[in-house]
Amino acid sequence: MGEVKLGQILRVLQKFRNDEDGVSNLTSRVTDRLLDSAGGFGAAFAGLEATADAAEAQPWTYGDMDSRPRSRIQPYKIGAMLDTTFGSILSATTAPRDPGAPVATLSGPISGFPTPILGMEEDFSIFTESHAEEAADLVGFLRDMPSKEFNSVGDDDTVPQYNKDLFLYALRSAMLSRKDTATLPFPPLWELTARKFFKTDTLHKLSSEVHKKTAFKREDDPTSTVTIALGFSGNERDYEHGAAYFREDLGMNSHHWHWHAVYPTSGFKGKDGTRTFKDRQGELFYYMHEQMLARYDAERLSNGLCRVEPLNNFREPIKEGYASHLSTNGGKEYAMRPSGLVMTDTNYMSVNIMERWRERLFEAIDRGHFILPDDAGKDASDKVNIDRLGDAIEANRKSPNYSYYGYLHNTGHMMLSQIHDPDERYNAPSGVLAYVQTAIRDPLFYRWHKFIDDMFAAYKDTLPGYRTSDLEWKGMTVGEVKTTDLHQKNDNTLHTFWNKRTIDLSNSIDFRNTIPTKVILTHLDHKAFQYQIAIHNATKETQKTTFRIFLAPRSDITKRRLDVNEQRRLFFEMDKFVKDLNPGRHTITRDSTESSVTIPFEKSQEEVDEFAKQYDKQQGKTADEQKDQENYCGCGWPHHLLLPRGTHAGMEMDLFVMITDWEKDKVEGDSSKCLYKKNH
């Protein structure tokens, strides 16, 4: 595809930041309408065996919201980004580019772009079939585009006007699938679509403070920085509020969006209409969400909450309510859901059909075979396995029988998101469950996915048990395993705490000024620690060994010791790595910061800009010299959430380490540097 240089696509992303303008015209109107809330969320957070200092985040509330002016809505046009400060992302040649030389681009529109369908102000959702199909066309087109044309995506009149959420999703998905862009960093999603991550009253508070600063001080005064503390939705009167910090974590929500960008529901459509999909997409759909559920259950137990109950009965009142206080592209707040509502028929789907799809899937699990469509072909297999079951449940377009087994998972998201206005008689916006970048904020997301996960568990219960020969690695033995806190040097005691981070939104929202605007984010974090694993290689050869490390709560909320069958579904992955072990005894040390399943806090715009400059300088250098500038894609689990919160008195957890023969579990043919694909 040609050599990669980072920058041109960042011009496109700059437009997303400047278009996130829900408060840009409010500066002169809402100054006196913002009220400081006296409440806060500030309980001290404890580690597994120790306490830590509390850190308070003071939320803000907004009064008289209905009187606010309408948001300024502009049509999305890629060509408006030429005045930004970024360089080029792609070069048409393989030689290093002279920084002063013009970038090779095309003039005029690029032919062949799919026709835009989704409206500019609509909210794009991959759970909606028509939206997913439009995305598949665009993702496939961008993925297959030659480097020279892809290099011109940010130029005037080269691309049709698409819905910005759709284009952002398609662009990221395509970049993660192209060899020349897969490892390039991407600005945080919360900087590109701030209204999907920060409450409306927080953004209005920023707007009001900016107005006051500009009215009475020079914009270049260094003391003019506006900083607001970010609170969580709801309050302690809601039983589910105790885990709000986890559900509403920026990194968590970004992770979920990124995963679905890596594995698009409708796949990638080629110019000839054929579809391609990522390897093991159905299996990884199961695994990613199962891990998210296990991690959430550990967080709930840390807060004295029961484990997640599955939403098995589609006709029972739902006890969990939720209000996100986020806003849609059209400027309205996402709908809130009071407690006690029941899933009912919508304009496009009935509960009866959902129940029929559920029973058909359970029937396939019990029989071990799918019912295939008439045109499946003589070579098509009807056997149920974990990957095909994931395809059928999600349901992506690889489903063994899309029309017969339906699209249970995706439709469930949409029906539950419209539970407050199922027949749309009030034209109310959907709830956050309809969108991958906001869905996991809602406690109901986990109940729905617990039901989905139980379907996979039912399938796994039909499989024969492991034999000793399946698990045994003759001559290879794991001995003592322990952890050491790198700060306090305590063995088998890990520590968590509240941390604070400042998020700069100066380039996320157009306030028509140069005053820095920042949000103080309070999030869970932990002190770095180290694993120490004793291994004995009693064979006579060097063994290439895969290490997997998992953690799970030892007891339930009543302090009852969990049996193995219960606990196995609560283990979540902490790390996975490969080492060559010579014959003899070894003690393997591994720092928690080296975890291959996590990523650091996502790079800010400024960091991505700096990365772009360094990346351009790296072109033409050796692989070792470029090493530090690679291997970042935003697909992994946020590292600051590696450990659950724990309790003041200490929460007992079980650490599980297993080793396997890398030669038997390696995945052939995957040379991708994308973190998520590389480590799962």
C-alpha positions in Angstrom: 0.0 0.0 0.0 3.0 2.3 0.2 4.7 3.9 3.2 2.8 5.4 6.1 3.2 8.9 7.4 1.0 10.1 10.2 -1.0 13.3 9.9 -3.4 13.7 7.0 -6.2 11.6 8.6 -5.7 13.7 11.8 -7.0 16.6 9.7 -10.3 14.7 9.4 -10.3 14.0 13.1 -9.8 17.7 13.9 -13.2 18.3 12.2 -14.8 15.9 14.7 -13.4 17.9 17.5 -14.5 21.2 16.1 -17.9 19.9 15.3 -18.5 18.7 18.9 -20.2 22.0 19.5 -23.3 21.4 21.6 -22.3 24.3 23.9 -20.4 26.6 21.5 -23.2 29.2 21.2 -24.2 29.1 24.9 -21.4 31.3 26.3 -23.5 34.4 26.6 -26.7 32.8 27.8 -26.1 30.3 30.5 -23.7 32.1 32.9 -26.2 32.3 35.7 -28.0 29.0 35.1 -25.3 26.7 36.6 -25.4 25.7 40.2 -22.7 24.0 42.2 -23.8 20.7 43.7 -22.7 20.2 47.4 -22.6 16.5 46.8 -19.7 14.4 45.8 -18.5 10.9 45.3 -15.6 10.5 47.6 -15.4 7.3 49.6 -11.9 6.1 50.3 -10.9 3.2 48.1 -9.2 0.1 49.5 -6.8 -2.3 48.0 -6.9 -6.1 48.3 -5.4 -5.9 51.8 -5.0 -2.1 52.5 -6.8 1.2 52.4 -5.9 4.3 50.4 -6.6 8.0 50.5 -9.9 9.2 49.2 -10.2 11.5 46.3 -13.3 13.5 45.8 -14.9 14.5 42.5 -17.5 17.2 42.9 -20.3 16.9 40.3 -22.1 19.9 38.9 -25.8 20.2 38.2 -27.5 22.4 35.7 -30.7 24.4 36.2 -33.4 25.3 33.7 -32.1 23.0 31.0 -35.1 23.4 28.7 -34.3 27.1 28.2 -31.0 26.4 26.6 -30.5 27.5 22.9 -30.4 24.8 20.2 -27.0 23.4 19.4 -25.2 24.7 16.4 -25.4 21.9 13.9 -23.1 21.9 10.8 -23.0 19.4 8.0 -19.9 17.3 8.1 -17.4 18.1 5.3 -14.0 16.6 5.3 -12.4 19.2 3.2 -12.6 21.8 6.0 -9.5 20.4 7.7 -6.7 21.8 5.5 -6.0 24.7 7.9 -4.9 22.4 10.8 -1.3 21.9 11.9 -0.9 18.2 11.0 1.3 16.6 8.4 0.6 13.7 6.1 -0.5 10.2 7.1 0.3 8.3 3.9 3.0 8.7 1.3 2.7 7.4 -2.2 6.3 6.4 -2.3 8.6 4.2 -0.1 11.3 6.9 0.4 11.3 9.2 3.4 9.5 12.4 2.7 11.3 15.8 2.9 9.3 17.7 5.6 9.3 20.7 3.4 8.0 18.9 0.3 4.3 18.8 -0.6 2.4 15.6 0.2 1.4 13.5 -2.8 -2.4 13.8 -3.1 -5.2 13.6 -5.6 -7.2 16.5 -7.0 -11.0 16.3 -7.2 -13.3 13.7 -5.7 -12.3 10.1 -5.2 -14.6 7.9 -7.3 -16.4 4.9 -6.0 -17.4 6.1 -2.5 -20.6 4.4 -1.2 -23.6 6.7 -1.3 -24.3 8.3 2.1 -27.7 7.4 3.5 -27.8 8.1 7.3 -28.8 11.7 8.1 -26.2 14.2 9.5 -27.9 14.6 12.9 -28.9 11.0 13.4 -27.0 8.9 15.9 -25.2 6.0 14.3 -25.6 2.6 15.8 -24.0 -0.7 14.7 -26.9 -2.5 16.4 -29.2 -1.1 13.7 -29.0 -3.3 10.7 -29.3 -0.6 8.1 -26.6 1.5 9.9 -24.3 -1.6 10.1 -24.8 -2.3 6.4 -23.9 1.3 5.4 -20.8 1.0 7.6 -19.8 -2.3 6.0 -19.8 -0.6 2.6 -17.7 2.4 3.8 -15.3 0.3 5.9 -14.6 -2.0 3.1 -14.0 0.8 0.6 -11.6 2.7 3.0 -9.8 -0.6 3.8 -9.2 -1.4 0.2 -8.3 2.1 -1.0 -4.8 2.5 -2.4 -2.4 4.5 -0.4 -2.4 7.5 -2.7 -6.1 7.9 -2.5 -6.3 7.2 1.2 -3.7 9.9 1.6 -6.2 12.4 0.1 -9.1 11.6 2.3 -8.7 14.9 4.2 -8.6 17.1 1.1 -11.3 19.3 -0.3 -14.1 17.6 -2.2 -12.6 14.1 -2.1 -15.2 12.5 0.0 -19.0 12.7 0.2 -20.7 14.2 3.3 -21.3 11.3 5.7 -22.8 11.2 9.1 -19.9 12.0 11.3 -20.3 9.1 13.8 -20.6 6.7 11.0 -17.5 8.0 9.2 -15.5 8.1 12.4 -16.4 4.5 13.1 -15.7 3.4 9.5 -12.4 5.3 9.4 -11.1 3.8 12.6 -12.2 0.3 11.6 -10.5 0.6 8.2 -7.3 2.0 9.8 -7.2 -1.0 12.2 -7.5 -3.3 9.2 -5.0 -1.8 6.9 -1.4 -2.9 7.2 -0.1 0.6 6.7 -2.2 2.2 9.5 -3.0 -0.6 12.0 -0.5 0.6 14.6 -1.0 4.3 14.3 -2.4 6.1 17.4 -5.8 7.6 17.3 -6.9 10.6 19.4 -9.2 9.6 22.3 -12.8 9.0 21.3 -13.8 11.4 24.1 -11.9 14.2 22.4 -13.7 13.5 19.1 -17.2 13.1 20.5 -17.2 14.8 23.9 -20.9 14.8 24.3 -20.9 11.0 24.3 -18.6 10.9 27.3 -19.1 14.1 29.4 -22.4 15.0 30.9 -24.3 17.9 29.4 -24.1 19.9 32.6 -20.3 19.5 32.7 -20.0 20.9 29.1 -22.4 23.7 29.9 -20.4 24.5 33.1 -17.2 24.7 30.9 -19.0 27.0 28.5 -20.2 29.3 31.3 -16.8 29.5 32.9 -15.2 30.3 29.6 -17.6 33.1 29.0 -16.8 34.6 32.4 -13.1 34.3 31.8 -13.3 36.0 28.4 -15.5 38.7 29.7 -13.1 39.8 32.5 -9.6 38.6 31.5 -7.4 38.4 28.6 -7.5 35.0 26.8 -3.7 34.7 26.9 -3.6 35.1 30.7 -2.2 31.9 32.0 -4.5 32.0 35.0 -7.5 31.8 32.7 -7.6 28.0 32.5 -11.1 26.7 33.1 -11.1 23.4 35.1 -14.2 21.5 36.1 -14.5 18.3 38.2 -16.4 15.4 36.5 -19.0 13.6 38.6 -20.8 10.4 38.0 -24.5 10.1 37.0 -27.0 9.3 39.7 -26.4 9.3 43.5 -26.2 6.9 46.4 -30.0 6.4 46.6 -29.6 4.2 43.5 -28.5 0.7 44.5 -26.3 0.4 41.4 -24.5 3.7 41.9 -21.7 2.1 43.9 -20.2 0.8 40.6 -20.9 3.9 38.5 -17.2 4.8 38.5 -16.5 1.5 36.7 -19.3 1.6 34.1 -18.7 5.3 33.3 -14.9 5.1 33.0 -13.7 6.8 29.8 -11.3 4.0 29.0 -13.9 1.3 29.5 -16.3 2.9 27.1 -13.6 3.6 24.6 -12.5 0.0 24.8 -16.0 -1.3 24.0 -16.2 1.0 21.0 -12.8 0.1 19.7 -13.5 -3.7 19.9 -16.6 -3.3 17.8 -14.5 -1.2 15.3 -12.0 -4.0 15.1 -14.8 -6.6 14.6 -17.5 -4.8 12.6 -20.9 -6.6 12.8 -21.5 -6.6 9.0 -17.9 -7.3 8.1 -16.1 -5.7 5.2 -17.8 -5.4 1.9 -15.7 -5.4 -1.3 -16.5 -3.7 -4.5 -18.0 -6.9 -5.8 -20.3 -7.1 -2.8 -18.5 -10.0 -1.2 -18.0 -9.9 2.6 -14.9 -10.7 4.6 -14.7 -11.0 8.4 -12.0 -11.2 11.0 -10.9 -14.6 12.1 -12.7 -16.1 15.1 -15.0 -13.0 15.4 -17.9 -15.0 17.0 -15.6 -16.6 19.5 -14.0 -13.3 20.4 -17.4 -11.7 20.7 -18.1 -14.2 23.5 -14.7 -13.9 25.1 -14.5 -10.1 25.3 -18.0 -9.7 26.8 -17.5 -12.7 29.2 -14.3 -11.0 30.4 -16.1 -7.7 30.8 -18.8 -9.4 32.9 -16.3 -11.2 35.1 -14.4 -8.0 35.7 -17.7 -6.2 36.5 -18.8 -8.9 39.0 -15.5 -8.5 40.8 -16.1 -4.8 41.0 -19.7 -5.3 42.3 -18.5 -7.7 45.0 -15.9 -5.0 46.0 -18.8 -2.6 46.6 -21.1 -5.0 48.5 -23.3 -5.6 45.4 -24.6 -8.9 44.3 -23.3 -10.5 41.1 -25.1 -9.6 37.9 -28.5 -11.4 37.4 -29.3 -12.4 33.8 -32.3 -10.9 32.0 -33.8 -14.3 31.3 -37.5 -13.2 31.3 -38.1 -10.6 28.6 -41.6 -9.9 30.1 -40.7 -9.1 33.7 -40.3 -5.5 35.1 -36.7 -4.3 35.0 -35.7 -3.0 38.4 -32.6 -1.1 37.2 -33.2 2.5 36.1 -30.6 4.7 34.5 -30.0 8.3 33.3 -26.7 9.1 31.6 -27.1 12.9 31.2 -25.2 12.6 27.9 -26.5 14.2 24.7 -27.2 13.0 21.2 -26.0 14.5 17.9 -29.2 16.5 17.7 -28.6 18.2 21.1 -31.2 16.2 23.1 -30.2 14.2 26.1 -30.4 10.4 25.8 -33.6 9.1 27.3 -33.5 8.0 31.0 -35.2 4.8 32.0 -37.1 4.7 35.3 -37.2 1.5 37.3 -40.0 -1.0 36.6 -40.4 -0.7 32.9 -41.1 -3.8 30.7 -39.7 -4.7 27.3 -42.6 -4.4 24.8 -43.1 -4.6 21.1 -41.6 -1.8 19.0 -42.5 -0.6 15.5 -40.0 -3.0 14.0 -39.8 -6.0 16.4 -42.0 -8.0 18.8 -41.1 -9.7 22.1 -42.6 -12.9 20.6 -40.0 -13.0 17.8 -37.2 -12.3 20.3 -38.4 -15.3 22.4 -38.6 -17.4 19.2 -35.0 -16.6 18.3 -33.9 -17.4 21.8 -35.6 -20.8 21.8 -34.2 -21.6 18.3 -30.7 -20.9 19.5 -31.1 -23.0 22.6 -32.4 -25.8 20.4 -29.3 -25.6 18.2 -27.2 -25.8 21.3 -29.0 -28.9 22.6 -29.0 -30.6 19.2 -25.4 -29.6 18.4 -26.5 -28.6 14.9 -27.8 -25.5 13.2 -30.7 -25.5 10.7 -29.1 -24.1 7.5 -30.8 -22.0 4.9 -31.8 -23.7 1.6 -29.0 -22.0 -0.3 -26.3 -22.9 2.1 -24.5 -25.2 -0.3 -23.6 -28.9 -0.1 -20.2 -28.2 1.7 -21.7 -26.0 4.4 -21.3 -27.4 8.0 -24.3 -27.3 10.4 -22.2 -28.2 13.4 -22.3 -25.8 16.4 -19.0 -24.6 17.8 -18.1 -21.6 19.9 -17.2 -19.4 17.0 -20.4 -20.1 14.9 -22.6 -19.8 18.0 -21.1 -16.3 18.6 -21.8 -15.4 14.9 -25.4 -16.5 15.4 -26.0 -14.8 18.7 -24.4 -11.4 18.0 -25.6 -11.7 15.2 -23.1 -10.8 12.6 -23.4 -11.6 8.9 -21.4 -14.8 9.3 -24.4 -16.3 11.1 -25.1 -19.9 9.9 -28.7 -18.9 9.2 -29.3 -15.1 9.6 -33.0 -15.1 8.8 -33.9 -18.2 11.0 -31.8 -17.4 14.1 -32.3 -13.7 13.8 -30.2 -11.0 15.5 -31.0 -11.5 19.1 -28.1 -9.6 20.7 -28.2 -6.5 18.5 -32.0 -6.2 18.6 -32.1 -6.7 22.4 -29.8 -3.6 22.7 -32.2 -1.6 20.5 -35.5 -2.7 22.1 -34.2 -2.1 25.6 -32.9 1.3 24.6 -36.4 2.2 23.5 -38.3 0.7 26.4 -39.5 4.2 27.5 -41.1 4.9 24.1 -41.4 1.6 22.2 -43.7 2.8 19.5 -42.0 6.2 19.2 -45.2 8.1 19.9 -43.3 10.8 21.8 -40.3 11.0 19.4 -38.0 10.5 22.4 -34.3 9.8 21.8 -33.1 6.2 22.5 -31.2 5.4 25.7 -27.5 4.8 25.8 -27.9 1.0 25.2 -28.3 1.7 21.5 -24.7 2.8 21.0 -21.4 1.0 21.6 -19.6 4.0 23.0 -22.2 4.6 25.7 -23.9 1.2 26.3 -21.8 -0.1 29.1 -22.7 2.8 31.3 -26.1 1.3 31.8 -26.4 -1.4 34.5 -28.9 -3.2 32.2 -26.1 -3.8 29.7 -24.6 -6.3 32.1 -27.9 -8.1 32.7 -28.5 -8.4 29.0 -25.0 -9.7 28.4 -25.3 -12.1 31.4 -28.2 -13.7 29.6 -26.1 -13.8 26.4 -23.2 -15.3 28.3 -25.4 -18.0 29.9 -26.2 -19.2 26.4 -22.5 -19.7 25.7 -22.2 -21.4 29.1 -25.1 -23.8 28.1 -23.2 -24.7 25.0 -19.9 -25.3 26.9 -21.8 -27.6 29.3 -22.6 -29.9 26.3 -18.9 -30.4 25.6 -17.0 -33.4 27.1 -14.7 -32.6 30.0 -11.0 -32.1 29.6 -8.8 -35.2 29.9 -5.6 -35.2 31.8 -3.8 -35.5 28.4 -5.5 -32.3 27.2 -4.0 -30.2 30.0 -0.9 -32.0 31.1 2.5 -30.9 29.7 4.9 -33.6 30.7 8.1 -32.4 32.2 6.8 -28.8 32.7 5.7 -27.8 36.2 4.5 -24.6 37.8 5.7 -24.2 41.4 5.1 -21.3 43.8 3.4 -18.2 42.5 3.3 -14.9 44.3 2.9 -11.2 43.8 5.0 -8.4 45.3 3.9 -4.8 45.6 6.7 -2.7 44.1 6.1 0.2 46.4 5.5 -1.4 49.8 7.3 -4.7 49.0 4.4 -6.7 50.5 3.9 -10.2 49.1 0.4 -11.3 47.9 -1.1 -7.9 48.9 -2.1 -5.5 46.1 -3.2 -1.9 46.6 -5.8 0.2 44.8 -6.6 3.9 45.2 -8.5 6.8 43.7 -6.4 8.6 41.1 -7.0 11.9 39.3 -6.3 12.8 35.8 -6.8 16.1 33.9 -8.5 15.8 30.5 -7.9 18.8 28.1 -11.0 19.5 26.1 -9.7 22.7 24.6 -9.6 21.1 21.1 -12.7 19.0 21.6 -15.3 21.7 21.7 -15.4 24.9 19.8 -15.7 27.7 22.4 -14.6 30.4 20.0 -11.6 31.3 22.2 -8.1 30.1 23.2 -8.7 29.6 26.9 -7.6 26.1 28.0 -10.7 24.1 29.1 -10.1 21.0 31.3 -12.0 18.3 33.2 -10.7 16.6 36.3 -11.4 12.9 36.1 -11.4 10.7 39.2 -10.8 7.0 38.4 -9.8 3.8 40.0 -6.1 2.9 39.8 -3.6 0.6 41.5 0.0 0.4 42.6 2.4 -1.4 40.3 3.3 -5.0 41.3 5.3 -7.9 40.1 4.5 -11.6 39.5 7.0 -14.2 40.5 6.4 -17.7 39.0 8.6 -20.7 39.8 8.9 -23.1 36.8 10.7 -26.4 36.4 11.5 -27.5 32.9 12.4 -31.2 33.4 12.6 -31.9 29.7 15.9 -31.9 27.8 14.9 -29.2 25.3 14.2 -25.5 25.4 10.4 -25.0 25.5 8.6 -22.0 24.0 6.0 -21.4 26.7 2.8 -19.5 26.9 1.9 -18.0 30.3 -1.6 -17.0 31.2 -2.5 -15.3 34.4 -6.1 -14.9 35.8 -7.6 -13.4 38.9 -11.0 -14.1 40.5 -12.9 -13.4 43.8 -12.7 -16.2 46.3 -16.1 -15.6 48.0 -19.5 -14.3 47.2 -21.2 -11.3 48.9 -22.2 -13.5 51.9 -18.5 -14.5 52.3 -19.3 -18.1 51.2 -16.4 -19.7 49.5 -17.2 -20.2 45.8 -17.0 -23.7 44.4 -14.8 -24.2 41.3 -17.7 -24.4 38.9 -19.0 -21.0 40.1 -15.6 -19.4 40.3 -14.4 -20.4 36.9 -16.8 -17.9 35.2 -15.4 -15.1 37.4 -11.8 -15.4 36.4 -10.6 -12.5 34.3 -7.3 -12.3 32.3 -4.5 -10.3 33.8 -1.7 -11.1 31.4 -0.5 -13.4 28.6 3.1 -13.7 27.4 5.5 -16.1 25.8 9.0 -17.1 27.0 11.7 -19.6 26.0 12.6 -21.8 28.9 15.8 -23.8 28.9 16.0 -27.0 30.9 16.2 -26.5 34.6 14.5 -24.4 37.3 13.5 -20.8 36.7 11.8 -17.9 38.5 9.9 -15.8 36.0 9.4 -12.2 37.1 6.9 -10.1 35.3 5.8 -6.5 36.1 2.1 -5.7 36.0 2.9 -2.8 33.7 4.0 -5.3 31.1 0.5 -6.8 30.7 -0.2 -7.6 27.1 -4.0 -7.4 27.6 -4.0 -3.8 28.8 -3.2 -0.4 27.3 -2.1 2.8 29.0 -4.4 5.8 29.2 -5.1 6.8 25.6 -2.9 9.5 24.0 -4.3 13.0 24.0 -4.4 15.1 20.9 -1.1 16.8 21.8 0.5 13.4 22.3 -0.8 12.1 19.0 0.5 15.3 17.3 4.0 14.7 18.8 3.8 11.0 17.9 3.0 12.1 14.3 6.2 14.2 14.2 8.3 11.4 15.7 6.7 8.8 13.4 7.6 10.8 10.3 11.2 11.1 11.5 11.3 7.3 12.1 10.5 6.5 8.4 13.3 4.7 6.7 14.9 3.6 10.0 15.4 0.0 11.1 12.7 -2.0 12.8 14.4 -1.7 16.2 14.6 2.1 15.9 10.9 2.2 15.2 9.9 -0.1 18.0 9.0 2.5 20.5 6.7 4.3 18.0 4.6 1.2 17.3 2.2 -1.2 19.0 -0.5 1.2 20.1 -4.1 0.9 18.8 -6.5 1.6 21.7 -8.1 -1.9 21.5 -7.0 -3.3 24.9 -8.4 -3.1 28.4 -7.6 0.1 30.2 -4.6 -0.6 32.5 -5.8 1.5 35.4 -8.7 -1.0 35.7 -6.5 -4.0 35.8 -7.5 -4.7 39.4 -10.9 -4.5 41.1 -11.3 -2.0 43.8 -11.1 -4.3 46.8 -12.3 -3.4 50.3 -11.0 -1.6 53.3 -10.5 -4.8 55.2 -9.0 -6.6 52.1 -10.8 -8.7 49.5 -9.5 -12.2 49.1 -8.8 -13.2 45.5 -7.4 -16.3 43.8 -4.5 -15.9 41.3 -4.3 -18.7 38.7 -1.3 -19.2 36.4 -1.2 -21.8 33.7 1.4 -22.6 31.1 0.9 -24.3 27.7 3.0 -25.3 24.7 3.2 -22.3 22.4 3.6 -24.6 19.4 0.2 -26.0 20.1 -1.7 -22.8 20.7 -0.1 -20.4 18.3 -2.3 -18.8 15.6 -0.8 -19.2 12.2 -0.7 -16.3 9.7 -1.5 -13.4 12.0 1.3 -10.9 11.6 -0.8 -8.0 12.8 0.8 -5.6 15.3 -2.6 -4.6 16.7 -2.6 -5.1 20.4 -6.0 -6.7 20.7 -5.6 -9.1 17.9 -2.0 -10.0 18.9 -3.0 -10.9 22.5 -6.2 -12.8 22.1 
